[in-house]
Amino acid sequence: MMVALVILSMVTSGFAYSLQLTLITTQGNTARVQAANLAARELEIVRNEFGATKSAPLTVGATSQATNPHPLPGQGAGPLRIDGRPFTVVRTVEWLPVGSGVSPCDGGSAVTYPSLGVHVRVSWDEKGATRDVESNTVLTPPKGTLATIKGFIAAKVQGASGTGVADVPVDISGAASQTRVTADDGCAVFAVEAIGSYTVTLDDPGYISFDGQTTTSKAATVGNGTIQIVPFSYDRAAGISLQFEVIEDPDTEYAMPDTKPAVTLFNPSLATMGRKTIPSGIASVTSLWPYPDGYSVWAGSCTANDPANSGGTRPQPVTPDPGQTVTASVSLMPVHATFLDNDGQPLKLKDVTAQLVDPAGCPQPTLTFGKTNDAGVAKVALPYGQWTLTAGGTSIQATINSDADYPQMLPEGS
């Protein structure tokens, strides 16, 4: 009987597990069918609105993006609920001046006859993960319907990866003012009824341009029957949190400067000779362009502090994704310095400072480290470069490079 019960429990457990998997799969399939039906419903409503009147295509095209624009019967604003499950419907409408559903941001400048690309995305939450269904259609107005449209502006927004950035608000001002949102291909198309000069502006919180500006603008001149394409490099800003550490410090007795030193961020694409200087005392850097090859980070803002100029190699880059903040280790090298007076007696409880010796004359603030101990010893941590350590009127020269053994004992042999 015991053997039979064990076998029965094993079979029952397997059956229950299979039943659970089947139930989960069925629920997922049901949700996907419901989402597909909601997407088809939204497209059908838009088609009906589009053909309702002669001016309806202009009305439909005027709204770049709408969320849950058509609630279900008996429901108010907000997500559309079916069987208690909330669905979010986002409809994006994009002008297609080149026809055939081709993005005008990648086409030419000639206008054939404009149509409207409609994209519907229905999303829902499934066990903590976001699922979605997408549907698309192209609506072409009857000839003569869009006679008031004189030309188009196509703002092409590309991110750090070289692909389009969706859902970025774009403004135009000038002969008229409009706001639209970029589609999945990063393209925002404006149909304008007045030819002339316009200013195209991106100003979305949390985003940054390739040259480090949170707000960026470009001019556009629209002629009769033309498309003016305006490209932008614009993406979510990245950040780096600076974590200073002392290498090869087994007892954590080596003091960092009282104020953390300046830091250099290096990427060859930076306009300032590949370098961006972060002032001393800063613990976190924001508003960075998310370069795919990242940033190499080291302590000090002078060329003399560059590990590559001391026979070493620059640290491995950290690579924050758009909208992400990562931590970068900023290494300092430990130095054990003993300060004695002319009689060989220790200089006790004297203020310790360090000054960079730079033949190029790069300005660098003096670093302070507290006081020597009763043996005249100061254990400090420094960036790469040539340094003059001073305590009680006595100075010691320190060379911080990749060839030295650390902790470095100064004077040598002390």
C-alpha positions as MATLAB code, in Angstrom:
seq = 'MMVALVILSMVTSGFAYSLQLTLITTQGNTARVQAANLAARELEIVRNEFGATKSAPLTVGATSQATNPHPLPGQGAGPLRIDGRPFTVVRTVEWLPVGSGVSPCDGGSAVTYPSLGVHVRVSWDEKGATRDVESNTVLTPPKGTLATIKGFIAAKVQGASGTGVADVPVDISGAASQTRVTADDGCAVFAVEAIGSYTVTLDDPGYISFDGQTTTSKAATVGNGTIQIVPFSYDRAAGISLQFEVIEDPDTEYAMPDTKPAVTLFNPSLATMGRKTIPSGIASVTSLWPYPDGYSVWAGSCTANDPANSGGTRPQPVTPDPGQTVTASVSLMPVHATFLDNDGQPLKLKDVTAQLVDPAGCPQPTLTFGKTNDAGVAKVALPYGQWTLTAGGTSIQATINSDADYPQMLPEGS';
ca = [
       0.000    0.000    0.000;
       2.851    2.420    0.831;
       4.496    1.772   -2.550;
       1.159    2.320   -4.291;
       0.637    5.617   -2.440;
       4.132    6.836   -3.389;
       3.551    5.991   -7.052;
       0.133    7.674   -6.930;
       1.587   10.846   -5.378;
       4.298   11.019   -8.076;
       1.762   10.626  -10.877;
      -0.576   13.168   -9.248;
       2.246   15.714   -8.821;
       3.230   15.391  -12.456;
      -0.372   15.759  -13.560;
      -0.871   18.843  -11.348;
       2.298   20.457  -12.722;
       1.198   19.802  -16.309;
      -2.239   21.182  -15.516;
      -0.689   24.328  -14.037;
       1.480   24.871  -17.127;
      -1.545   24.381  -19.361;
      -3.533   26.899  -17.327;
      -0.734   29.498  -17.505;
      -0.386   28.999  -21.264;
      -4.132   29.260  -21.746;
      -4.297   32.479  -19.723;
      -1.430   33.958  -21.754;
      -3.053   33.002  -25.047;
      -6.376   34.423  -23.894;
      -4.757   37.731  -22.965;
      -2.972   37.894  -26.326;
      -6.237   37.288  -28.201;
      -7.960   39.977  -26.140;
      -5.120   42.430  -26.841;
      -5.233   41.668  -30.565;
      -8.969   42.312  -30.561;
      -8.434   45.661  -28.788;
      -5.804   46.641  -31.380;
      -8.148   45.706  -34.231;
     -10.952   47.643  -32.516;
      -8.802   50.790  -32.257;
      -7.781   50.597  -35.916;
     -11.394   50.155  -36.996;
     -12.492   53.171  -34.940;
      -9.744   55.286  -36.483;
     -10.743   54.172  -39.989;
     -14.332   55.223  -39.280;
     -13.223   58.588  -37.891;
     -10.833   59.065  -40.825;
     -13.609   58.717  -43.414;
     -16.365   60.483  -41.495;
     -15.932   63.922  -43.087;
     -13.697   65.679  -45.592;
     -11.727   67.377  -42.802;
     -11.469   64.216  -40.646;
      -8.018   63.152  -41.989;
      -6.567   66.468  -40.759;
      -8.225   65.929  -37.379;
      -6.863   62.396  -37.056;
      -3.373   63.499  -38.170;
      -3.292   66.407  -35.722;
      -2.919   64.111  -32.687;
       0.487   62.461  -32.744;
      -0.045   60.023  -29.878;
      -3.018   59.081  -27.721;
      -3.305   56.651  -24.791;
      -6.558   54.749  -24.263;
      -8.418   57.131  -26.600;
     -11.581   55.000  -26.840;
     -12.756   53.381  -23.551;
     -14.867   50.238  -23.645;
     -18.634   50.637  -23.119;
     -19.430   51.285  -19.495;
     -15.803   52.101  -18.613;
     -14.233   55.480  -17.914;
     -10.799   56.907  -18.656;
      -7.769   54.745  -17.964;
      -6.774   51.214  -18.968;
      -9.295   49.068  -20.832;
     -10.338   46.126  -18.646;
     -11.403   42.710  -19.927;
     -12.112   39.942  -17.403;
     -10.481   42.129  -14.770;
      -7.187   42.417  -16.682;
      -6.093   46.020  -17.537;
      -4.826   46.713  -21.058;
      -3.128   49.947  -22.174;
      -3.791   51.056  -25.750;
      -1.341   53.555  -27.302;
      -2.110   54.885  -30.760;
       0.563   56.732  -32.762;
      -0.240   58.569  -36.000;
       2.562   59.567  -38.390;
       2.388   61.549  -41.616;
       3.873   59.674  -44.581;
       4.534   62.271  -47.286;
       6.510   59.831  -49.449;
       3.716   57.281  -49.537;
       3.885   53.476  -49.445;
       4.341   53.520  -45.671;
       7.998   54.558  -45.948;
       9.318   56.754  -43.140;
       9.843   60.282  -44.482;
      12.949   60.569  -42.299;
      14.666   58.050  -44.564;
      13.146   59.144  -47.860;
      13.828   61.981  -50.224;
      12.586   65.554  -50.172;
       9.851   65.250  -52.811;
       6.207   64.969  -51.788;
       3.900   62.642  -53.717;
       0.578   62.535  -51.899;
       0.621   62.193  -48.092;
      -0.965   59.333  -46.209;
      -1.207   58.534  -42.511;
       0.565   55.628  -40.848;
      -1.340   54.393  -37.775;
       0.422   52.229  -35.212;
      -1.437   50.674  -32.257;
       0.321   49.005  -29.352;
      -1.694   47.145  -26.702;
       0.256   46.154  -23.581;
      -0.552   44.298  -20.369;
       1.260   42.896  -17.354;
       1.788   39.157  -17.087;
       3.517   37.891  -13.946;
       5.638   41.014  -13.613;
       6.607   41.170  -17.303;
       5.116   43.538  -19.881;
       3.605   41.846  -22.933;
       2.315   43.628  -25.997;
       0.593   43.243  -29.344;
       1.115   45.687  -32.229;
      -0.959   46.454  -35.327;
      -0.386   48.882  -38.192;
      -2.279   50.337  -41.103;
      -1.883   53.115  -43.679;
      -4.782   55.474  -44.402;
      -4.776   57.556  -47.590;
      -7.141   60.555  -47.789;
      -9.093   61.251  -50.978;
      -7.474   63.647  -53.441;
      -7.940   67.283  -52.557;
      -8.637   66.574  -48.877;
      -5.239   67.885  -47.733;
      -5.095   70.942  -49.982;
      -4.268   73.241  -47.038;
      -1.003   71.392  -46.272;
       1.916   73.199  -47.929;
       4.903   71.158  -46.741;
       6.401   68.892  -44.089;
       9.119   68.877  -41.432;
      10.542   65.469  -40.489;
      12.563   65.408  -37.254;
      14.763   62.307  -37.164;
      15.858   61.448  -33.604;
      18.624   58.851  -33.306;
      20.085   57.488  -30.082;
      23.603   56.476  -29.104;
      23.161   53.074  -30.787;
      22.317   54.714  -34.121;
      18.678   53.589  -34.059;
      15.560   55.729  -33.744;
      14.351   56.843  -30.313;
      10.586   56.537  -29.823;
       8.207   58.621  -27.689;
      10.315   61.802  -27.680;
       8.264   65.038  -27.805;
       9.348   67.387  -30.608;
       8.255   71.028  -30.904;
       8.263   73.342  -33.894;
       7.806   77.107  -33.709;
       7.796   79.859  -36.276;
       5.061   80.422  -38.816;
       3.061   77.955  -36.686;
       3.603   75.902  -33.526;
       3.051   72.184  -33.101;
       4.137   69.331  -30.820;
       4.400   65.733  -31.945;
       5.937   62.544  -30.559;
       8.474   60.396  -32.389;
       7.281   57.039  -33.717;
       9.119   53.747  -33.224;
      11.579   54.709  -35.984;
      12.455   57.955  -34.168;
      10.652   60.081  -36.759;
       8.234   62.928  -35.960;
       6.552   64.451  -39.016;
       4.822   67.834  -39.021;
       2.348   68.845  -41.714;
       2.454   72.647  -41.944;
       0.022   74.978  -43.642;
       2.450   77.903  -43.951;
       5.785   77.825  -45.747;
       8.749   79.643  -44.215;
      11.275   79.332  -41.380;
      10.743   77.125  -38.340;
      12.737   76.109  -35.262;
      12.684   72.436  -34.303;
      13.351   71.834  -30.588;
      13.921   68.799  -28.363;
      13.590   69.443  -24.622;
      12.614   66.283  -22.777;
      13.646   65.865  -19.093;
      16.170   63.074  -18.654;
      17.428   63.272  -22.249;
      20.608   64.791  -23.644;
      22.080   65.609  -27.029;
      25.354   64.245  -28.408;
      27.124   67.497  -27.479;
      25.822   67.427  -23.905;
      22.827   69.780  -24.138;
      19.538   69.001  -22.426;
      17.759   71.313  -24.882;
      18.742   71.333  -28.531;
      17.292   73.215  -31.504;
      17.809   73.373  -35.271;
      16.407   75.556  -38.025;
      14.165   74.260  -40.799;
      12.976   76.070  -43.915;
       9.825   74.657  -45.529;
       9.112   75.279  -49.204;
       5.885   74.607  -51.027;
       5.471   70.869  -51.599;
       8.745   69.844  -49.903;
       9.914   67.819  -46.891;
      12.611   69.337  -44.664;
      14.455   66.539  -42.817;
      16.102   67.646  -39.549;
      18.392   65.036  -37.885;
      19.142   64.923  -34.150;
      21.374   62.774  -31.946;
      19.355   62.618  -28.723;
      18.966   59.919  -26.104;
      18.310   59.254  -22.440;
      21.148   60.657  -20.336;
      23.496   58.267  -18.561;
      25.269   58.675  -15.225;
      28.375   57.446  -13.398;
      28.721   57.109   -9.631;
      32.370   57.579   -8.580;
      33.691   55.116   -6.016;
      37.203   55.987   -4.806;
      39.320   53.084   -3.625;
      42.907   52.479   -2.554;
      44.613   49.632   -4.403;
      46.608   46.997   -2.538;
      45.602   48.383    0.859;
      45.305   45.372    3.175;
      44.644   47.349    6.362;
      42.646   50.333    5.005;
      44.969   52.701    6.899;
      45.881   54.767    3.859;
      43.963   58.020    3.950;
      42.276   59.480    0.916;
      42.449   63.258    0.453;
      40.102   65.230    2.721;
      38.372   66.397   -0.463;
      38.169   63.819   -3.221;
      40.362   64.842   -6.185;
      39.097   65.843   -9.607;
      38.331   63.011  -12.019;
      38.812   62.557  -15.763;
      36.297   60.760  -17.978;
      37.768   59.642  -21.298;
      36.073   58.727  -24.542;
      37.730   59.440  -27.900;
      34.497   60.964  -29.248;
      34.384   63.740  -26.629;
      34.971   67.118  -28.246;
      37.493   68.248  -25.596;
      40.397   66.055  -26.756;
      38.474   62.984  -25.612;
      38.350   64.169  -21.985;
      35.717   65.496  -19.615;
      36.901   66.887  -16.272;
      34.801   66.383  -13.146;
      35.685   68.916  -10.408;
      36.978   67.780   -7.026;
      34.443   66.788   -4.414;
      31.912   65.426   -6.931;
      30.634   61.919   -6.147;
      28.224   61.364   -9.040;
      28.201   62.520  -12.662;
      24.950   62.954  -14.567;
      23.846   64.153  -18.008;
      26.337   62.017  -19.944;
      25.910   60.853  -23.528;
      25.594   57.037  -23.343;
      28.500   56.119  -25.639;
      28.340   52.388  -26.488;
      32.093   52.127  -25.845;
      31.719   53.845  -22.456;
      34.048   55.996  -20.385;
      37.465   55.251  -18.915;
      37.755   56.907  -15.480;
      40.804   57.939  -13.452;
      41.717   60.361  -10.645;
      43.159   63.755  -11.511;
      42.399   66.270  -14.238;
      45.881   66.873  -15.693;
      47.668   65.004  -18.471;
      50.245   63.938  -15.864;
      47.503   61.980  -14.049;
      46.679   59.886  -17.121;
      47.789   56.282  -16.394;
      48.794   55.944  -20.060;
      51.399   58.698  -19.527;
      52.930   56.791  -16.617;
      53.654   53.587  -18.479;
      50.367   51.976  -17.540;
      47.008   51.445  -19.197;
      43.765   53.312  -18.746;
      41.072   51.582  -16.704;
      38.543   49.392  -18.476;
      35.643   51.620  -19.595;
      32.303   51.552  -17.811;
      29.358   51.524  -20.220;
      26.083   52.921  -18.869;
      23.076   52.304  -21.083;
      20.702   55.172  -21.909;
      18.917   56.212  -18.730;
      21.221   54.084  -16.541;
      23.735   55.035  -13.808;
      26.692   52.705  -13.197;
      29.492   52.708  -10.641;
      33.111   53.359  -11.678;
      36.058   52.584   -9.422;
      38.546   55.466   -9.152;
      41.882   54.045   -8.024;
      44.373   55.809   -5.754;
      47.855   54.421   -4.972;
      49.016   53.967   -1.327;
      52.162   55.798   -0.161;
      53.880   55.293    3.229;
      55.905   58.471    3.942;
      58.119   59.049    7.003;
      58.890   62.691    7.914;
      61.956   63.441   10.082;
      63.611   66.677   11.170;
      67.298   67.532   10.654;
      68.222   65.537   13.762;
      66.425   62.442   12.536;
      63.540   62.855   14.962;
      59.958   62.208   13.783;
      57.820   65.200   12.908;
      54.791   64.419   15.031;
      51.235   65.604   14.379;
      52.125   67.796   11.419;
      49.667   68.693    8.640;
      50.281   66.628    5.513;
      49.751   68.028    2.001;
      50.476   66.840   -1.530;
      51.057   69.021   -4.596;
      51.255   67.761   -8.174;
      54.494   68.540   -9.999;
      53.475   69.100  -13.618;
      56.000   70.461  -16.174;
      53.054   71.489  -18.360;
      51.818   73.825  -15.632;
      48.402   72.208  -15.265;
      46.677   73.818  -12.259;
      45.881   71.300   -9.543;
      44.659   72.138   -6.023;
      46.741   71.021   -3.075;
      45.503   67.791   -1.508;
      45.295   67.631    2.312;
      45.454   64.455    4.431;
      45.294   65.264    8.123;
      48.393   64.855   10.335;
      51.438   62.619   10.784;
      51.391   60.106   13.648;
      53.823   59.957   16.603;
      56.398   58.224   14.403;
      56.226   61.007   11.791;
      54.458   58.653    9.376;
      51.712   59.597    6.969;
      49.858   56.912    5.032;
      48.184   58.559    2.075;
      46.630   57.595   -1.269;
      47.411   59.559   -4.459;
      46.530   59.644   -8.167;
      49.160   58.968  -10.837;
      51.841   61.622  -11.383;
      54.799   63.325   -9.689;
      53.948   64.630   -6.210;
      55.610   66.661   -3.494;
      54.516   65.516   -0.016;
      55.061   68.072    2.743;
      54.748   67.929    6.544;
      56.322   70.267    9.124;
      58.496   72.001    6.532;
      59.974   68.721    5.230;
      59.205   67.563    1.677;
      59.395   64.130    0.076;
      59.112   63.438   -3.654;
      56.746   60.666   -4.729;
      56.489   59.112   -8.199;
      53.178   57.359   -8.741;
      53.283   55.158  -11.841;
      52.710   51.609  -12.999;
      56.326   50.529  -12.264;
      56.299   51.260   -8.525;
      55.588   48.646   -5.870;
      52.640   49.479   -3.614;
      52.335   50.397   -0.863;
      55.286   52.654   -1.809;
      57.737   53.309    1.055;
      59.256   56.829    1.116;
      62.042   57.629    1.483;
      63.093   54.395   -0.180;
      64.149   51.815    2.347;
      62.460   53.591    5.254;
];
